[in-house]
Amino acid sequence: FFQILERSPSSPRCNPWLGATWGLPKTNPVELRLVLGSMLFGLGWGLCGVCPGPLWVLLLARPSVEATSIWLAMLAGMGLAVAVNKPQPQHVVQNSECPCDAWGPDARTLTPEVREEMAELGIDLPVIPGDMAICGALPRTVVGRLARHFGAWLYLNSSADPNFHVDAIQSANCRCEVVEMSADPPYGGFAQRVITILAALPRPLMLQCNSGNRASVLVLLALLSEQGRSKTCSKASAEQLAKDLDLKAFTRCSTCGPICAWVLQEVSASKALTSASIARAHCPSHVSLGAKEGASTSAKQLVFEQLFDEESSTFTYLLGCARTQEAVLIDPVLQQKDHYLTMLDELGLHLKYVIDTHCHDDHVTAAGAIRESRVDVKTV
């Protein structure tokens, strides 16, 4: 039932009322501690004749020396477990400028087997850029096993957090960084600081927080942070990209509105985050469309957006000229009309033509509706 909910399209009814995401069980390995703990639990239950839950009722309803002794022994065992599992202080490299070669002699890759295990554990690996993974809290043994395949690990909570298994990460010869990121923006100059850190970390890179929501926001920030751009990126484009990549803060979180708004504002405000970078992110084969040093003047003036309508599986293309501020929209979908017009306005482009390349059986074209809203637009 919960798996069906998780795979349903994002909507308020598919999110828990009192939480950010569904707490679905993950596939974790059977550890020796789990086996021994189960045996110890069964042994205690057999000797006492009562399990911990009813013990509290028994202690209050019919207090006795035996019940009190069992209760005290249970509390002592819980305290001992906390003490044994308490993380030891570890040295954590924070914002280090140490060269990547010092952290591993070989280039690390995510094999199909590793990707399959990550999928079973609920770890997201967005197809773009393809070398940045997103996870929430994980057991120490899982962290140690996965860290062998990553060049770096960025943790977004405090280094004192009990879910931060720095020893397991560093024992795998994986570079480890800690950047504390709260769930409550604004963050001041945090965006530029974390962009610098992300650019310096080796790949593949694991981004970890409590649930993966904050980590997914940083993936979007990293994707749009290429330097040397002259034109700002539209918020609509950045949000569409986040949804296309199924970044969970945008598609699977009902309480992430503030942090999503923050990163979209950073995208819109930063001169380093451009619409050309979105074109590269959506369509890597077109990297020559506006970016490379020494590119022609006409190439640098090109605005290119590739958009995707998930319901009809339709790609729509926006081509514009930064110099003349004129644009053409190709194969638009009716349901996305307002999104297209908002993007054009944010990019400061005047729509001149709407082109349908062929008759579409899978969606209704937005050409007519756009012409009604913008009477000077011509349809082809």
C-alpha positions as a printed NumPy array, in Angstrom:
array([[  0.   ,   0.   ,   0.   ],
       [  2.711,   2.479,   0.985],
       [  4.815,   1.529,  -2.056],
       [  1.829,   2.437,  -4.253],
       [  1.507,   5.79 ,  -2.493],
       [  5.205,   6.488,  -2.89 ],
       [  5.024,   5.883,  -6.638],
       [  1.885,   7.967,  -7.111],
       [  2.156,  11.422,  -8.736],
       [  3.061,  14.079,  -6.204],
       [ -0.035,  15.658,  -4.705],
       [ -1.166,  16.746,  -1.217],
       [ -3.244,  13.635,  -0.732],
       [ -0.214,  11.409,  -1.352],
       [  1.836,  12.977,   1.433],
       [  1.501,  12.244,   5.157],
       [ -0.439,  14.9  ,   7.1  ],
       [  2.006,  15.113,   9.998],
       [  5.33 ,  14.478,   8.281],
       [  7.519,  15.427,   5.344],
       [  7.666,  12.003,   3.699],
       [  6.409,   8.468,   4.195],
       [  8.58 ,   6.491,   6.605],
       [  8.778,   3.429,   4.404],
       [ 10.867,   0.446,   5.504],
       [ 14.205,   0.087,   3.742],
       [ 16.023,  -3.081,   2.78 ],
       [ 18.863,  -3.361,   5.273],
       [ 21.313,  -6.235,   5.716],
       [ 20.938,  -8.703,   8.583],
       [ 23.728,  -7.733,  10.983],
       [ 25.266,  -9.733,  13.823],
       [ 24.021,  -7.099,  16.267],
       [ 20.469,  -7.624,  15.046],
       [ 20.67 , -11.401,  15.493],
       [ 22.256, -11.196,  18.952],
       [ 19.811,  -8.489,  20.029],
       [ 16.853, -10.609,  18.949],
       [ 18.216, -13.599,  20.848],
       [ 18.786, -11.49 ,  23.972],
       [ 15.264, -10.057,  23.734],
       [ 13.763, -13.531,  23.44 ],
       [ 15.87 , -14.818,  26.347],
       [ 14.744, -11.965,  28.597],
       [ 11.15 , -12.43 ,  27.627],
       [ 11.337, -16.152,  28.333],
       [ 12.961, -15.666,  31.761],
       [ 10.601, -12.876,  32.867],
       [  7.411, -14.003,  31.187],
       [  6.607, -10.475,  30.049],
       [  7.74 ,  -8.194,  27.231],
       [  8.686,  -4.52 ,  27.734],
       [  5.315,  -2.989,  26.731],
       [  3.061,  -4.885,  29.145],
       [  5.778,  -4.562,  31.8  ],
       [  4.906,  -0.889,  32.262],
       [  1.229,  -1.794,  32.705],
       [  2.123,  -4.552,  35.174],
       [  4.366,  -2.206,  37.152],
       [  1.591,   0.356,  37.582],
       [ -1.37 ,  -2.007,  37.948],
       [  0.224,  -4.612,  40.242],
       [  3.53 ,  -3.266,  41.593],
       [  5.831,  -5.88 ,  43.033],
       [  9.514,  -6.422,  43.76 ],
       [  9.827,  -8.755,  40.775],
       [  8.237,  -6.297,  38.333],
       [ 10.332,  -3.428,  39.679],
       [ 13.537,  -5.491,  39.389],
       [ 12.772,  -6.409,  35.78 ],
       [ 11.955,  -2.754,  34.983],
       [ 15.221,  -1.513,  36.498],
       [ 17.201,  -4.172,  34.645],
       [ 15.533,  -3.122,  31.399],
       [ 16.428,   0.542,  31.983],
       [ 19.999,  -0.434,  32.788],
       [ 20.23 ,  -2.419,  29.562],
       [ 18.87 ,   0.494,  27.543],
       [ 21.383,   2.833,  29.157],
       [ 24.216,   0.409,  28.419],
       [ 23.143,   0.19 ,  24.774],
       [ 23.16 ,   3.975,  24.462],
       [ 26.621,   4.169,  26.   ],
       [ 28.033,   1.424,  23.756],
       [ 26.578,   2.957,  20.58 ],
       [ 27.548,   6.532,  21.413],
       [ 29.7  ,   7.855,  18.547],
       [ 33.26 ,   8.631,  19.459],
       [ 34.74 ,  12.023,  18.606],
       [ 36.282,  11.855,  15.178],
       [ 38.442,  14.174,  13.17 ],
       [ 36.355,  15.513,  10.307],
       [ 37.852,  17.349,   7.388],
       [ 35.733,  20.457,   6.874],
       [ 36.115,  22.609,   3.765],
       [ 39.503,  21.06 ,   3.142],
       [ 41.586,  22.067,   0.154],
       [ 43.469,  18.789,   0.153],
       [ 43.937,  17.469,  -3.385],
       [ 41.634,  14.632,  -4.372],
       [ 44.552,  12.274,  -5.048],
       [ 45.281,  12.166,  -1.336],
       [ 41.924,  10.52 ,  -0.701],
       [ 42.111,   7.576,  -3.018],
       [ 44.543,   6.145,  -5.535],
       [ 41.929,   4.958,  -7.977],
       [ 39.005,   6.545,  -9.778],
       [ 35.759,   5.289,  -8.266],
       [ 32.679,   4.388, -10.236],
       [ 29.136,   3.304,  -9.421],
       [ 28.762,  -0.152, -10.912],
       [ 25.336,  -1.534, -11.86 ],
       [ 25.433,  -3.705,  -8.733],
       [ 26.05 ,  -0.66 ,  -6.524],
       [ 23.294,   1.28 ,  -8.262],
       [ 20.889,  -1.613,  -7.694],
       [ 21.75 ,  -1.758,  -3.994],
       [ 21.289,   2.007,  -3.702],
       [ 17.861,   1.744,  -5.297],
       [ 16.863,  -0.977,  -2.813],
       [ 18.005,   1.273,   0.056],
       [ 15.921,   4.187,  -1.214],
       [ 18.972,   6.233,  -2.25 ],
       [ 18.292,   8.596,  -5.143],
       [ 20.747,   8.915,  -8.03 ],
       [ 19.435,  11.623, -10.402],
       [ 20.225,  10.818, -14.033],
       [ 21.714,  14.296, -14.323],
       [ 24.498,  14.803, -13.414],
       [ 24.655,  11.039, -12.71 ],
       [ 27.551,  11.24 , -10.253],
       [ 25.758,  12.734,  -7.225],
       [ 23.668,  10.526,  -4.928],
       [ 21.157,  11.608,  -2.265],
       [ 20.44 ,   9.732,   0.953],
       [ 18.98 ,  10.082,   4.418],
       [ 20.111,   8.338,   7.604],
       [ 21.816,   4.974,   6.986],
       [ 23.234,   2.233,   9.253],
       [ 26.975,   2.339,   9.875],
       [ 27.63 ,  -0.903,   7.993],
       [ 25.771,   0.357,   4.91 ],
       [ 27.652,   3.657,   4.996],
       [ 30.999,   1.851,   5.169],
       [ 30.097,  -0.448,   2.301],
       [ 28.849,   2.363,   0.044],
       [ 31.686,   4.756,   0.871],
       [ 34.134,   2.429,  -0.91 ],
       [ 32.471,   3.436,  -4.183],
       [ 32.39 ,   7.213,  -3.611],
       [ 35.142,   9.766,  -3.986],
       [ 33.599,  12.092,  -1.397],
       [ 30.815,  12.266,   1.183],
       [ 29.14 ,  15.565,   2.155],
       [ 27.19 ,  15.534,   5.421],
       [ 24.665,  18.328,   6.011],
       [ 24.095,  17.907,   9.749],
       [ 26.343,  18.487,  12.738],
       [ 29.441,  16.299,  13.022],
       [ 28.119,  15.291,  16.461],
       [ 24.953,  13.802,  14.958],
       [ 24.62 ,  10.094,  15.856],
       [ 23.786,   9.237,  12.236],
       [ 27.123,  10.612,  11.035],
       [ 29.413,   7.583,  10.72 ],
       [ 32.61 ,   9.417,   9.875],
       [ 34.827,   6.509,  10.912],
       [ 33.103,   4.2  ,   8.411],
       [ 33.456,   6.808,   5.662],
       [ 37.113,   7.602,   6.244],
       [ 38.086,   3.973,   6.745],
       [ 36.883,   3.451,   3.16 ],
       [ 39.388,   6.102,   2.051],
       [ 36.522,   8.407,   1.058],
       [ 36.893,  12.146,   1.48 ],
       [ 34.516,  13.48 ,   4.123],
       [ 33.166,  17.012,   4.51 ],
       [ 30.645,  18.508,   6.923],
       [ 28.565,  21.559,   6.065],
       [ 25.77 ,  22.236,   8.542],
       [ 22.586,  23.213,   6.707],
       [ 19.442,  23.869,   8.701],
       [ 15.971,  23.273,   7.346],
       [ 15.052,  26.93 ,   7.82 ],
       [ 16.29 ,  29.423,   5.188],
       [ 17.518,  32.106,   4.558],
       [ 21.152,  31.065,   4.645],
       [ 22.966,  34.316,   3.837],
       [ 26.014,  33.537,   1.726],
       [ 25.599,  29.796,   2.121],
       [ 24.803,  29.169,  -1.549],
       [ 28.084,  30.485,  -2.913],
       [ 30.026,  28.767,  -0.143],
       [ 28.518,  25.346,  -0.783],
       [ 28.868,  25.774,  -4.558],
       [ 32.608,  26.235,  -4.048],
       [ 32.794,  23.135,  -1.865],
       [ 30.751,  20.999,  -4.283],
       [ 32.957,  22.024,  -7.193],
       [ 36.089,  20.954,  -5.334],
       [ 34.865,  17.536,  -4.175],
       [ 35.757,  14.425,  -6.197],
       [ 33.08 ,  12.315,  -7.815],
       [ 31.042,  10.223,  -7.338],
       [ 29.679,  12.341,  -4.466],
       [ 27.192,  11.328,  -1.777],
       [ 25.027,  14.074,  -0.23 ],
       [ 23.488,  13.048,   3.098],
       [ 21.035,  14.659,   5.518],
       [ 18.23 ,  13.254,   7.679],
       [ 15.753,  12.537,   4.883],
       [ 17.496,  13.559,   1.645],
       [ 15.343,  16.666,   1.11 ],
       [ 18.048,  19.268,   1.775],
       [ 20.55 ,  17.171,  -0.166],
       [ 18.288,  17.157,  -3.222],
       [ 18.132,  20.957,  -3.162],
       [ 21.925,  21.109,  -3.321],
       [ 21.917,  18.873,  -6.4  ],
       [ 19.833,  21.486,  -8.208],
       [ 22.148,  24.236,  -6.965],
       [ 25.194,  22.337,  -8.212],
       [ 23.633,  21.662, -11.615],
       [ 22.997,  25.351, -12.211],
       [ 26.229,  26.738, -10.806],
       [ 28.5  ,  26.704, -13.833],
       [ 30.61 ,  29.837, -14.11 ],
       [ 31.093,  32.188, -17.055],
       [ 27.397,  32.767, -17.836],
       [ 25.962,  36.177, -18.619],
       [ 22.217,  35.582, -18.493],
       [ 20.257,  34.639, -15.386],
       [ 18.191,  31.486, -15.256],
       [ 14.429,  31.666, -14.849],
       [ 12.804,  30.267, -11.733],
       [ 10.311,  28.39 , -13.895],
       [ 13.115,  26.644, -15.768],
       [ 14.922,  25.65 , -12.589],
       [ 11.749,  24.324, -10.972],
       [ 10.866,  22.34 , -14.091],
       [ 14.33 ,  20.807, -14.111],
       [ 13.982,  19.804, -10.442],
       [ 10.658,  18.104, -11.169],
       [ 11.971,  16.366, -14.279],
       [ 14.804,  14.901, -12.199],
       [ 12.365,  13.944,  -9.399],
       [ 14.391,  15.805,  -6.768],
       [ 12.444,  14.839,  -3.683],
       [ 12.272,  18.299,  -2.062],
       [ 10.24 ,  19.415,  -5.092],
       [  8.229,  16.272,  -5.812],
       [  7.898,  14.206,  -2.626],
       [  7.913,  16.649,   0.281],
       [  4.883,  18.578,   1.548],
       [  6.88 ,  20.815,   3.938],
       [  9.836,  21.81 ,   1.758],
       [  8.262,  24.928,   0.273],
       [ 10.601,  27.399,   2.06 ],
       [ 13.837,  25.632,   1.128],
       [ 12.687,  25.161,  -2.49 ],
       [ 11.775,  28.845,  -2.678],
       [ 15.211,  29.728,  -1.303],
       [ 17.165,  27.766,  -3.906],
       [ 14.966,  29.095,  -6.738],
       [ 15.606,  32.616,  -5.5  ],
       [ 19.354,  31.927,  -5.444],
       [ 19.128,  30.61 ,  -8.99 ],
       [ 17.271,  33.714, -10.146],
       [ 19.576,  36.156,  -8.342],
       [ 22.958,  34.659,  -9.211],
       [ 24.652,  35.774, -12.42 ],
       [ 26.483,  32.457, -12.44 ],
       [ 23.318,  30.407, -12.866],
       [ 22.012,  30.649, -16.406],
       [ 19.457,  29.283, -18.801],
       [ 22.317,  27.886, -20.888],
       [ 23.28 ,  25.641, -17.986],
       [ 19.765,  24.214, -17.99 ],
       [ 20.081,  23.476, -21.674],
       [ 23.264,  21.568, -20.986],
       [ 21.674,  19.721, -18.075],
       [ 18.672,  18.608, -20.111],
       [ 20.528,  17.841, -23.314],
       [ 24.266,  17.145, -22.708],
       [ 24.929,  16.586, -26.409],
       [ 24.288,  20.267, -27.051],
       [ 27.062,  21.649, -24.851],
       [ 28.237,  23.913, -27.682],
       [ 25.063,  25.972, -27.569],
       [ 26.381,  28.844, -25.578],
       [ 29.069,  27.982, -23.206],
       [ 32.53 ,  27.086, -24.278],
       [ 35.312,  29.577, -24.199],
       [ 35.996,  30.892, -27.677],
       [ 32.491,  30.137, -28.924],
       [ 31.124,  32.388, -31.647],
       [ 29.182,  35.52 , -30.763],
       [ 25.993,  34.088, -32.269],
       [ 26.31 ,  30.96 , -30.123],
       [ 26.703,  33.021, -26.967],
       [ 23.503,  34.908, -27.803],
       [ 21.424,  31.747, -28.07 ],
       [ 18.911,  30.934, -25.335],
       [ 17.984,  27.255, -25.334],
       [ 15.456,  25.538, -23.047],
       [ 14.338,  21.918, -23.27 ],
       [ 11.165,  21.251, -21.273],
       [  9.324,  18.035, -20.545],
       [  5.65 ,  17.302, -19.909],
       [  5.544,  14.141, -17.822],
       [  1.895,  13.253, -18.452],
       [  2.243,  13.128, -22.259],
       [  6.014,  12.422, -22.348],
       [  6.464,  15.394, -24.669],
       [  9.587,  17.491, -25.126],
       [  9.061,  21.187, -25.831],
       [ 11.84 ,  23.498, -26.988],
       [ 12.286,  27.226, -26.492],
       [ 14.817,  28.978, -28.73 ],
       [ 15.569,  32.651, -28.202],
       [ 18.035,  35.359, -29.117],
       [ 19.488,  37.358, -26.239],
       [ 20.294,  40.262, -28.558],
       [ 16.905,  40.705, -30.271],
       [ 14.954,  39.219, -27.322],
       [ 12.769,  37.26 , -29.761],
       [ 11.865,  33.601, -29.282],
       [ 10.202,  30.614, -30.897],
       [  8.38 ,  27.816, -29.037],
       [  8.308,  24.318, -30.559],
       [  5.704,  21.618, -29.796],
       [  4.044,  23.202, -26.744],
       [  1.553,  21.273, -24.57 ],
       [ -1.748,  22.936, -23.67 ],
       [ -1.537,  22.115, -19.957],
       [  1.851,  23.869, -19.747],
       [  0.774,  27.111, -21.429],
       [  1.01 ,  29.295, -18.312],
       [  4.399,  27.798, -17.494],
       [  5.729,  28.73 , -20.955],
       [  4.471,  32.302, -20.765],
       [  5.881,  32.791, -17.282],
       [  9.275,  31.509, -18.425],
       [  9.279,  33.847, -21.422],
       [  8.472,  36.831, -19.217],
       [ 11.188,  35.939, -16.698],
       [ 13.741,  35.567, -19.474],
       [ 12.661,  38.866, -21.001],
       [ 11.849,  37.252, -24.35 ],
       [  9.125,  38.206, -26.842],
       [  7.461,  35.137, -28.364],
       [  7.245,  35.499, -32.151],
       [  6.379,  32.006, -33.415],
       [  4.798,  28.81 , -32.064],
       [  5.669,  25.79 , -34.214],
       [  4.071,  22.346, -34.246],
       [  6.44 ,  19.984, -36.034],
       [  3.679,  17.417, -36.694],
       [  0.187,  16.37 , -35.666],
       [  0.237,  15.167, -32.057],
       [ -1.856,  12.218, -30.935],
       [ -0.43 ,  12.219, -27.413],
       [ -1.29 ,  15.772, -26.363],
       [ -3.268,  18.9  , -27.288],
       [ -1.109,  21.7  , -28.649],
       [ -0.951,  25.005, -26.785],
       [ -0.527,  26.997, -30.001],
       [ -4.116,  28.274, -30.189],
       [ -4.33 ,  29.125, -26.487],
       [ -1.029,  30.997, -26.604],
       [ -2.181,  32.992, -29.655],
       [ -5.316,  33.999, -27.742],
       [ -3.15 ,  35.292, -24.877],
       [ -0.481,  36.869, -27.083],
       [ -2.308,  38.112, -30.182],
       [  0.886,  39.031, -32.043],
       [  2.195,  35.455, -31.95 ],
       [  2.14 ,  33.54 , -35.226],
       [  1.49 ,  29.781, -35.337],
       [  3.085,  27.447, -37.854]])
